[in-house]
Amino acid sequence: MSAGWEQVQEMAFTSWVNGVLENGGRGENERVKDICKDFDTGVQLIHFLEDLSGKVLKQRYDDPPKNRIQQISNVAIALNFLETLGFARNQLSVGAEDFVDHQKKLILGFLGTLYLKYRIAVISEGDKSSEEGLLLWCKRTTEGYDGVNITHFRSSFKDGAGFLAIVNAYNREAFDYNERYASLDAKGRLAYAFDIATNEMKVMSCLSSLFMTLPHTG
């Protein structure tokens, strides 16, 4: 996994986690600043999983933990909580010590598994579901827009046209697609689409135009 793509994932998952915590009524002090370090006590991880699932953990845990052993115990309790929600341990591919030791790739993989379960798995389009369904929905939504050819998540949105088209499809009065497509470069299209989505359509932006144009390799 390239460093650039890791940064994209960190930004996206940080925004997602904070959105879940905010919707759950958590205070500003519980916002995640470093997605690969702030779960190491287990406390924020437990709160996130509670808010994400809508379930309350009944098992006691140390808040705050006083040492590494209690940190590991808290994270283990959080992972056991996920098992009660229907996750098999081998689905998670991460252990309690990995959170305490800030193992970035494993933590990002863990969050990706949760995102697939709670955000993407509920999407369906035709006879497709999950990622395939979301990709098909993007393709159908952007049919007829110049310069848009949605075939793959990592490559089809880098030039900004895909995002610009999706935003325009749901808010045609906001701007003229052909005019913006022709007058803006990739970063400009992405920035403009994210601005319209965030400020006019009230859709939380997980990514920036800069990170979307990074090379996604590996």
N, C-alpha and C positions, 0 to 999 in steps of 0.2 A: 504494500500500500504506500503510495507516495505521500510525502510530507504535506503537500498541498491538499490532497484529498482528505487526509486526516484532519486538517484544519477546517475544511468544509463540514465534515461530519461533527466535529466538536462544536462549531457554531450552531449548526442545525439542531443537534441534540440539547445543547444548553438552552436554546430558545424554547424548544418543546417542553423540556423539564420545567423551566420557570413558568411557562404558561399553565402547565398542570398544577403546579404549586399555587399559583395565583388564583386559579379557578377554585382550588380547594380552600381558599381563605387564609393561606399562610402569609405571614408578615414579610416585610422587605428584608429582614435579617435572615430569612431562610432561602433567599434567592441563591442559586448556584452561580458561582463565578468561574470556577475551574471544574468542568464536568468530570475530569479524571482524578481529582483530588478531594473534592468536597463530599464525596460519599464515603470517605474512609472511616468516619466514626460510626457509620451505619444508621445514624439518626435521620439524616436527610433522605437517605435511601428508603427507609421505612415510611417516612411521611409521603414521599413521592409515590411509592407503591400503593399506599392507602388511598391517596387522591386519585391515582390512575385507575384503580380497580373499583373504587367506591365501597371498599370493604375496610373494616377496622381490625387491626391486629390486636388480639386479646392477650398475647403473651407479653410478659414484662421484659423490659430491656433497660440497659444503663444509659441514662440521659442526664448529663453527658458521660461518656466512658472515661475512666481515669487512667487507663493504660492500654497497651496493644492487645492484651488478651481480651479485654472487654470490647474493644473495637471489633476484633474478629468475631466475637460472640454475637454482637449486634448485627453484623453483616450476615452471619450464618442464619440468624433468626429471620432476617429479611428474605433470604433465599428460600428458607423453609416455608415462609408465608406464600411465596410464589408457587410452591408445590401444591399448596392447598387451593390455589386458584386455577389449577389444571396444567401447570408446567411440569414437565419431566426434568429432572436434574441434568440429564445429558443434552437437553435443548439449550441450556444456558451457557455451557462451555466456559464457566468462570467460577472461581472459588472465593471464599471469604477473604483469604489472604491477598488475593489479587487486587481487591479494592483497597485494602490497607496499604499495599505496596505500590499503588498507582500504576497498575499494568494497563497502559493506555489502549492497546489494540484489543485486549480482552474485554475491557469495559465498554469500548465503542461497539464491539460485537454483541455484547449483552444488551445494550440499549437498542441496537438494530433489531434484535429479536423481539423486544418489547414493542417497538414501533410497528413491526409487521403484524403483531398480534392485536394491538389496540387501535391502530390508526388505519393501516392499509388493508388488513384482512376483512374489514367490514365493507370494503368497496367491491362492487360487482358491476359488470357491463356485459350484457349478452350472456354467453355461457362461460365467461371468464371471471375470475375473482382475484383478489389480492393484487400483486404487482402487475400481472398481465391485464387485469381489469382496469387498473388505473392508467396503464399505458394506452390501452384501447380507448378509454374515455378521452384522454388527451388528444389522441389522433382524430377521433370523431369530432371533438369540439373545435379543432383547428382546421378542419377540412375547408378548402377554398381560400385560405389565407396565403398570399404570396410569400415565398421564402420559407415556408414551414413544412417540415417533413419529419414527423415524430416516429422514430424507430427504436430509440434506446434512451434511457434516462440520463446516462452520463454524457452523451455526445449531442443529443438532439436539442438541448436547451441552452447551450453555451453561447450562441450568437444572439440570444435575447428574443428572437422572433416568436418562439413557442410561448413564452410567458406573455409577451405583448399581445399575441392572438387570443390566448385564454382570457386575459383581463378584458380585452375588447369584446369578446363573445358575450360576457356577462355585464358589460357596461358600455354599450356602443355609443352612448351619448357623451362619454367622457373625452373621447379623442378619435381622430381619423387614423385608422390603422395604417393605411398605405402611406400617408404623409409621414407618420412617425417612423415607419419601417425604412423608408427611403432616406430620411434626414439624419438618423442616428446610427452610431456604430454599436457594436455588441454591448459594451458597458453602458452606453447611453440608453439602449432599449431596455436592458435589465433594470437600470436605475429608475427609468420612467415607469415601467410596469410595476415594480415593487412599490414605488411612491403612490401610484393610483390605487393599488390593492390595499396598501396600509392606511392611507389617509382618507380615501373616499369609500372604499368597500369594507374597511375595518377588518381586513384579513391580516393576521400576524405574519410578519416576514421573518423567516428563519435564516435567510442567506443574504449576503450582500452582492452587488454586481461585481465587485472585485474578485471575490472568492469563486463566483460562478464561472469566471473566465480563466481560472487556473487550469493548467493541463491535468486531466484526470487519468492518470496511468497507474497500472499496477493494482 
